[in-house]
Amino acid sequence: MLERILDFGSRHQAANLLLAENKAGELVAGALLVQDDGRSFYLAGGASEQGRSIGAMNLVLWSAIAKAKEDGLQVFDFEGSM
């Protein structure tokens, strides 16, 4: 389901997948976000054990909030998160 949301949202410039990697280039955290009506919705995200230990999810969410502001969105909504 999340793959379909990302595919549809990407085609309509309404979805973002933000990822964090460790120094070795391994994926350690990520978040799926969609945008609509001046809002960014955090739908789903997660981190590996290493990602949790280094705070990668915090970085991903901070980056998502900063991107929403940069894009002129007025609200960052955590309510959609799974």
Secondary structure as UniProt FT lines:
FT   HELIX           2..11
FT   TURN            12..13
FT   STRAND          15..21
FT   TURN            23..24
FT   STRAND          27..36
FT   TURN            37..38
FT   STRAND          39..47
FT   HELIX           49..54
FT   HELIX           56..70
FT   TURN            71..72
FT   STRAND          75..77
FT   TURN            79..80
//
